[in-house]
Amino acid sequence: MLFKVSSSSLVGIEAYLVDVEVDLSLGLPGFITVGLPDPAVRESKERVRAALKNCGYGFPPRKIIINLAPADRKKEGSAFDLPISLGILAHLELFPRESLDRYLFLGELALDGRLKPVKGVLSSTVLAKDLGFEGIVLPRENEREAGLVQNIDIFSMENLVQVVDLLNCPESKVPRKFLLKELLPESSYELDFREIKGQQHAKRALEVAAAGSHNVLLIGPPGAGKTMMARRFPSILPPMSFEEIIEATQIYSAAGLLKNKGVIAERPFRAPHHTISDAGLIGGGIIPRPGEVSLAHNGVLFLDELPEFRKGVLEDLRQPLEDRMVTISRALMSVTFPSSFMLVAALNPCEDAVFGLNLAKVEITDNQRMRYYSKISRPLLDRIDIQVEVPKVEFQDIISKEEGEISSKIRDRVTRARERQLRRFEGKKIYCNAQMETKDIKRYCRIDEQGKSLLEMAVNRLGFSARAYNRVLKVARTIADLSGEGQISPVHISEAIQYRMMDKYF
């Protein structure tokens, strides 16, 4: 007799239904798994056999065939252990057959029958709700991420015996209920902007960047505070919306990085080392997994010592920066991951990179400067809206006991500016000024004649490209939003042009 148990697998961060079909027949005892299983799925037979025996159920000496449908999609992971074991137990008539149709099952089995956590539970819970299942059965450690999905019963179990009890008597188990406020703690940042000494110009630039979700390049000598400011940058970003929390949690769940967090409630901050590979940054693998650009979705990707990254890796950033998503194509599948992040990059000026802290510096040649800065292409630089110089910290600022403005006050101003943008773009798939397209810039970034003269000077004297011209207008729009003004004035344009002054190095 054939029994079918519902489970799920992932393509990217989206879950799809997998029917685990279990058939026991006469013949030589064996355990065969078909349906493009990966090694982790094929090895489930040993875990299932040991778990059933150690839970006191025994293991039928029959020919067992497991089919994972649809059979033309690659299946990976250990989440099929629980549905496979239930399909085998159904042949022993330990519970009513109809009870299997009510739930979607996920879980890895330990050899003693305990349920261990698996990846992609949040996406699977969304799938179970969309398909009309009464509930989802999963390991206890995964209950918090599943709790983000409302109006579906969540049965978090500790072992296989509890699952069998649920199927025998559903009334004996109470589904877990979570209030969103339990799952979404208030953001508490350990690092704060008030710890930064001096650097008022750079802090203002970061506030503008946060208000409009603009990319930032910080350039300055070692010890000026570039990394310090970048690591405190998430503390001035507005809190994530519920939809953003769901997206970020899905990505981390699919990557197996949630661990005991359950929910990603704060904006991610990713700072990969400069030796990272293309696949590590963009994503990849035989079965594609999210890279750093996707793990930074709705948050910040920080690239320290930008020229030290391989040029090919940096060029790979251009498409995710424009499209806010990245597509990875393989022979068996093509997967798209979201990658809407803010890029914060830092580098040392050529002089400091060549001579370090050597006080007896000599003049560097144009060829040295060209070789150093050529590691960063002009097309990539054009996609960085704000390029600000971070000078050496003065001695008086270092010894000063006066603290800077706290992050919460800056965050309040940033949040108000973002709210103005949401009202402006209501009904559009635009959530901040940095996401405006050319047609949106023409509509929302109108300037007067004096502003046009300033921009003409910037294009002619500073060599701004057409992309840089549009990005100056976006930044000026953000500065106006921070000031609470509806019209872009020449003052706003002048400040925005100042944030492009690093173009002279390239």
N, C-alpha and C positions, 0 to 999 in steps of 0.2 A: 504494500500500500504506500502511496505517495503522500507526504505531508509537506506543506509549504509554510515557511515562516518569513515574515517581512523584516528586512533590515535595510541598510543604506550604505552607500560609499560616496566618495567625493570626486568631483572633477573641478580642480581649482579650489574655490571655497564654497561651491554649490554642491548640495547633496542630491543624489538621485536614488530612486527605489531599487533595491536588490531583493529578488525573491530567492530565498535559500530553500531549494527543493531537496528533500531527503528521502531516499528510496532504499528500503531494505529488501533483499531478495535472497533466494536460495543460491548456493554456490560456495566456492572457496571463500573463507572469511577474508575480507579486505576492506580498505578505506580509500576510496578514489574521489578526488575533488576536481571538478572541471568548471570551465567558465572563466578562463584566463586568470587564475589565482597567482599571486606573487608568493615568494618563499614563506612569508609570515602566515599566509592563509593556508598553504599546503602543510605547514608544521602544526596546524591546529589539531590535526588528528591525534597527536600525542598528548596535547594538553587536554583535549576533550575526553579521551580515554581515561587518563589518570584522574581527572576531576570527577567523572561519573562514578568511578570505583570508590574514590575516597569519600564521596558523599553517600555511599551505600546503595547506589542504584544498579550497579553492574553494567556490563557492556555486552550487547547482543553479539553472539558469534555468527554473524551474517555478512554477506557482501553488501557494503554500504556505499552508495553513490551519492555524492553531494554535487548539485548543479547550482551555480550562482548566475542567475539570469538578470539582465541580458548577458548572453555569453560572449558578445563581441566587444565588451569593455573590460579593460584591465582592472582587477580588484586588488587592493593592497590593505595591509593592516591586520590587526588582531581582533577587530570588533565583531567578526563573524563567529567567534567561539561560542557565544551564548546562543544565537539562533540555531547553530548546528547541533549543539547539545540538546536543545529543546525539540528539534526535529527527531532526534534519535529517541528521546524519552517519550515522545508522542506515540511511537510504535509500541511502547510498553504499556500504553493506556493508563498513565499516571495522572492524567488530567483530561478534561473534555476537549475534543478537537476544536470546537467552535471558539474556545477562549484564545486560541492563537491568532485569530483574525482581528482581535480588538486592539492589538498593540503593535508597535514597532520596537524591535529589540536590538540592543547594542551592548557589547561588553567583552572584554578579554577574561579568560578563565585562568586563575592560578591552579596549580596541581591539586590543591586542597579544596577547590570549588569556589574560592573567593572571587569576586568581580573586581577587576582592575580597570583603571581609567583608560579611555581611548580618545582619539582625536576626532574633531569635526562634529561634536555633539550638538552645538548650537544650530548649525545648518541642518542637521538631521531632525532636530525638534521642530524647526520651521517647516521642513518637508512633511513630517507627521501631521502637523496641524493642517497644512494645505490639502493633504490627501484624505482628511476626515477620520483619522484614527482616534480612538477614544483617549489613548495615552501612549507614552513611550516608557520603556523599561530600560534602565541604564545603571551603571555603577554609582555608588554613593558619592565618590569624589567628583563626578561630573554634574551634580544636581544644580549647582549655582548657575552655571552658564545656561543650562536648560531652563532655569527659572526665569530668564529674560523673556521667554515666549509665554504670553498669557493665554488663558482659555484653552488649555490642554492639560490633562492629568499627567503628572510626572511621578513615576514610581522608581525611586532610587533604592537599590538593593545592595546588600553586602555580600551575598553568596547565592549559589545556584538553588539551594534548598528554599530560600525565601521566594525566589521566582516561581518555583513549582507550587508553593503555597498560594501565591497570588493567582495563578491560573486555576487552581482547584477551588479557591474561595475568594473571589475579588473583593468581597465585602470585608474581609479580614485585614486588608491593607488600606491605609489612608494615603492618598496622594499628597506629595509635598506641595505646599503653597508658599510662595514668596511674595512679599511686598517689594515693589521696585526700590523703595528707600532702603530696604535691607541689603539689596544687591549693589546699590550705587552709593558708596560712601562719599562724603564730601572731600573734595580735592584738598590735599595738604602737601605742599611742596617744601622739602627740606632746604632747598636753595632759594635765595631771595635776592632781588636786585639791589636792596639796600646795602649789601656787602661789597658792592662795586665802588671803588674809589675813583672820583673824577669821571672822565670820559662822557661828559654830558652830551656831546654831539653824537657819539656812537649809540648811546642809550636812547636818544631821540629817534635815531634812524631805526632802531629795533622796534620801538613803539609804533612807528609808521608801518613797518613791515608786518607786525602782528595785526594791526588794524585792517590791513588790506590783503593779508596772506601773500605778501610779496617775498620773493627769494632775495637773499642777502649775501654779499661778499664782504668780509672783514679783512683788511690788509693793514699790517702793522708789525713792529719789531717783536722779538720774543719777550714775554713778560708783560706785554701791554694790557692783557686781560681779554684777548679774543676768545679763548676757550672758556674762560670763566663766564663771560656774558652769554656765550652760546648755550652753555649748560643751564643757565637760569632763564633762557628764553621761553621755555614752556610755561613758566610761572606767570607770564603776562598774557598768555593766549586765553581767549574766552573758553568757558567750560564746554565740553562736548555735548551735543544734542543726543537724544536717545537713539536716533537713527545712526549717528556717527559711532556711538558706543557699540551698537549691534555689528556694524561693519568691521570695526577694529577687533572686536572679540571673535568674529568669524574667522578673520585672517590668522590670529594667534592660535585659535583652536585648530584650524586646519594645519598649521605648522607645528603643532604639538608643543607650543611655548606657553600655554596658560598656566600649567603647573597647579599651584594651589590658589591662584588669584581668582579664578572663576569668571571674572569680568574685567575688561580693560576700561576703567572709568576715567583715566587721565590720559591726556594726549601723549602718544608714544614719542620717545626720543631715541633715535638710533645713531650711533657714532661708529661706523665700521673703520677698521684699520686700513691704511693706504695700500696694503698688500692684497686686498680683496680681489677676487676674480670677477669676471663678467657674470657668471652664473650666481655668485654670492650676492652681487649687487642687484641684478635685474630679476633673478630667479631662474630655475632650470632643473635639470635632472631628467632621467628616463620618464618618470612620472613627475611633471613639473611641480615645483614647490615655490612658494613666495620668497622673493629676495628682500634685501634691505629696503628697496624703494616701496615695496608693498607693506612691509612691517612698519614703515613710517607713515602709513596712510592715516590722514587726518591729524598728523603730528609733524615732527621735525626730523629731517635727515641732516646730520652734521658731518661735513667732510673737512677734517683738520689737515693742515699742510697739503692743500689742494694740488700743487704741482707734483707732489710725490706719487699721486695716483697715476696708474698707467693711462696713457692718452686714450686708448681704445675703450677703457672702462668709463672715462669721463664722457666720451662721445655717446656712449649708450644711454646717458641720462637725458639726451635732448628730446627723444620721443616721449618718455614718461612725463617730462616737465610740460610738454605742450598738450598731450592728450589726457593726462591724469589717469592713465591706465597703461598696462603693459601686456602684450600678447606674446606668449611663448609657444612656438610651433614645434612639434615633434612628429615622428613618423606615424604614431598611433593616435595622436590627439593634438588639438590646439586649445590652449587654456588662456583666459584673460583674467588678470588680477588687477584690482583697483590700486592706484598709486597716486592719490592726490595728497601730496606732501609739500611742506615748505623746505626749501633747500637753504641751509646756512653753511657757508664755506669760509675757510680762513686760510690765509697764506702770509708768509713773511715777504717784505720787499726784497728785491734782488740783492741789494747791498748786504742785508742781514743774512740772507741765505748763503751768500758766497763767503763772507768774512766772519759771521757769527758775532761774538762779543769782542772781537779784536778792535781795540781802540785806535790802533795805528792803521786805519783803513786807507787804501789808495783808491783812486778813481777807477771804476769798472768800465769796461769797454762796451760799446753798443752791441757787439756780437755776443758778449756774455749776457747782457740784459735781454737780447732777442731770444737766445737759446732758452733762458729761464722762463720767460713769459709765453713762449710759443707752445709750451705744454698745455696751455689753456686756449682752446680755439675761440675765435671771435664769435661764431654762432652760439657757442655755449655761454659766452660772456653776455651776449645780447639778451639771453633768457634770464639773466639775473638782474632784477629790477633796481636793486639798491646796492651800490658799491661804496663803502665808506672807509675812510682812513681812521685807524685807531693809533693815535700817537703814544709815545712813551709816557708813562704816568709820572707826573711831577712829584718832587720830594714832599712838597707841602700837602699834596693830596694823600700821599702814603701815610704821613704821620697824623693826619687830621682825624679827630675823634668823631667828627660829624658824619652821621650815616646818611646814605642816599634815600631817595624815595622808595617806599616799600612796593613790592610787586602787586599787592592787592589794589592799590590806588591806580597804578598804571593799567591793570587788568580791567578796572571799572571803565576807564576812558576807552580802552580798546573794545570792550563789549558794547558800549553805547554806539561807537562808530560802526561796528558790525551790524547792529540792529537797524541803523539807518540804511545800510546796504541791502539788508533783507527786505525792508519795506520798498526800496527802490526797484529791486529785481523780483518783486512778487509776481508769481505766475511763470517765471522763467527758471531754467535749470542753471541758475547762477547764484552763488551764495556769498561772493566777495568780489571786490574790484579786480583782483588779479585774474579772475576767470572771464573777464569781459572779452568779447571778440571785436573785430573791427567795426561792425555795425553798431555794437553797443557803445563803443568809444565815441563814435560820431554823435550818438544820441545823448549820452550822459556826460561827456567831457567837452562841452562847448566853452570856447575861450574868446576873450575880446581881442582887439587889435594889438594892444600892448603885449598880451600873452603870446600872440602869434609872432611878434618881433623877437621876443626872447627865444622862442623855439627855433626861429630861422637862424638866429645867431648860433645856437647850439649845434644845429645841423651843419652849418657852413664852417664854423671855426673849430668845433670839437669833433667833427666827423661822425656825428650820430647816424646810425642806420635807420631805415624805416621802422624796424622792429623796436629799436631803442627809442625812437620818437613816440611810438604808441605806449611804450612802457612808462615813459616820463609822464604822459597824460594820465595813466592809471594811478601812478604814485601821487600826482597832484590832486586827483579826485579823492584819494584816501586822506591826504593832508587836510583837504577841505572838510571831509567828514569828521575828522578829529576836532576840527574847530567848530563844528556844528553849522557850517555854511553850505548853502545850496549851490552857489555859483563858484567856479574855480577862478581865483584872482591871480594877478601876476606874482603876488607874494608866494602863493602855493606853487606856482610853476618854477620860480627861482629856487625854492628849497628842493623841489624834485630834481632840478638840473644838478644841484650840488651833489646829490646822491649818485650821479653818474660820472663824477669827476675821475674815477679810477680808469676810465677808458684811455686816458693819456698814457698809461703804462703799456698798453697792448697795441 
